Amino acid sequence: MEDSIRLAQDGKTLATRLSRHELLMDQLGYLREYEDKGITTLSPAPSELVTRMKGYRDTIITEEIVKIADRAKKKAELTASPSSKFNVLAKALLTAQDILEVEGKTLGDDSSAIELRLLMHRSKIEGYITEARKAEFKGNAKKAIDQYQEALFYIHNDDIDDDVQRELINNIESRLSALTGEAKPALAKPV
């Protein structure tokens, strides 16, 4: 039991930690039968240990997703392009999603997964803006306009409230205005 507790807390892999937690809960279940008959088996009592360890499976899952997110963020910081950053974050998010699905949870249940999604979102927009600025620098206004419009389309069709992104939207629209010579570009909002 002590080994199971130790490995559930400090095991190297998620599979080890989860299997040891499951084994521990099974062992405590057997000992609880003795406790129910008034036979002392360990201290603290198996029922108390079951109560303490019951929610620990969620803790193991959360800790694993935090590790995945932290590794992805560090790796993403070292990438050379926004698309590479997006790919690193997307791979980590898919791994987190797979883990959560096995547990019957969704990405919306986990703050680290939500943070990965937001970082992916930012890197995608950063990619459009970087390409637009590069095109502007090279004097290719048509491509710059296209990339700024891609960024706006992405922003208007994502699952983040546009009011939260208002400053970014205004900056992009200002760049479009400067490039097109219009007061404000006539962009269709999503239906």
N, C-alpha and C positions, 0 to 999 in steps of 0.2 A: 504494500500500500504506500509506503514511504517513497519507493522508487516511482510508482505511478504518479504520485503528487509532484515529485521533483521533475519528472519528465513532462508532465502536463504543463508545468510552469516554465521549464527551461529547455525543453527539447529543441533540437536543431531544425526540425522540419514541421510544417503544419500537420502532416499526416501522423507523425509521431505524437505530437501534442494532443491531437484529437483522439487518437486511438488509446492513449494512456488515460485520458479523461474518461473515455467510455469504459475502459477496464476498471478504473477506480469506482465509477458509479455502479457498475455491476457488482464489484466486491462489497461495496457499502450496502447494496441491496440485500446480499446474502447475510451480512452481519446484522442488518436491521431486523431480519426475521428472529435472530436470537434475542435482540434487544426487546422486541415485542413480547417475547416469552419471559422477560425479566432476567435474562442471562447477560451479564456484563462481558463485553468483548474488548473494547478499547475506550480510552479516554482521550478526547471527548467522545461522546456517544456517536454511533453511526448516523443517527437521525440528525444530529447537529452538523456533522461533516457533510451529509447530503445537502442540507440547507445551505451551507457555505459554498459548496462546490457546484451546486445546481446551475447557477448563472455563469459559471466560469467558462463554459464552452463559448458563450458570446464574447467574453473577454479575449479568448484565444483568437477568435475570428477577427475581432477588431484590431488586435495587436498585429496580426499578419497583414491585414490590409494597410495599416499604418506603415509597416515595413516596406511593402510593395510601393506605396505612394512615395515614401521618402527616397527609396532607391531610384524611382522613375524621375522624381524632381531633380535629384543630383545629376543623373545621366542627361536629362533634358537641358540642364544648364550648360553642359559641355558640348552640346550639338552646335553645328555651324549654321543651320538654317531653320527657319520656322517649320518647314515641313518635316524635317528630321525630329524636331522637338515634338511636333504633333504625333508622329508615329511612335515615339518612345512612350508618350503619355497614353496613347490609345491602346498600346499593347498592355500596359500596366492596368488600365481600366478594364480591359477584357479579362485579364487574370482575376482581378477583384470581383468582377461580375460573375465569373464561373464559380468562385468560392461562395459568394453570397447565394447564388441560385441553388447550390447543393444544400445550403442551410435554409432554403425557403424564404430568402429575403431578397430585396431589390436594392439597386444602387442608391435609391433615395433614402434607404435606411442607414447609410454610412457616410459620415462627414468627410472622411479621407477620399472616398470615391467621388463625392460631390466636388471636392476640391480638384481632383484630377480632371473631372469633366470641365470645370471652369478654366483650368490651365490649358486644356486642349482648345477650348473655345477661343481663348486669348491668342494662342499660338496660330490658330487658323486665320484670325483677323490680322494678326501681325504679318503673316505671310502675304496676304493681299496688299496690305499697306506698304510693305517692303518692296514688293514688285511694282507697285504704283510709283513709289518714290524713285526707284531705279529707272523706270521708264521716263519719269519727269526729268531726271538728271540727264538722260540720254537724248532728251528733246522729243520723245515719242509721246505726245499728248494723247493720242488716240488710245494707246495701250494703258496709259496712266488712268484715263477716264474709265476704261473698261475694268481695271483692277479695283478702283475706288467703288465702282458700281457693284462689283462682285462682293466687296466687303459689306456694303450697305444691304445688299440682298441677303447675305448670310446673317447679318445682325437682325434684320426685320423678320427672318424666318426661323430664328432659333427659339429656344424655350426660356429665354431670359427677357424680362420685361424691358421694353425699349426705354422707359423712363430711367431705369438704372444705367443705361448705356447712353443717355442723352448727350453727354459731353463728347463722347467718341463719335456719335452720329453727327453732331454739329461740326466737329473738326473735319470729318470726311466730306460733309456737304460743302464746307468752306473751300476745301481743296478743289472739289468738283466745280464750284462756282468760279474759282480763279481760272481753271482750265477751260471751261466752256464759255465764260464771259456772261453767263446768265446770273440773275440775282440768286436764284436757288434752283437746283436741278429738279425737273419734274419726274420724280421717281414714284412708281406705283408701290403702295403699301400692300402687304399680303392681305388676301381676302379672308 
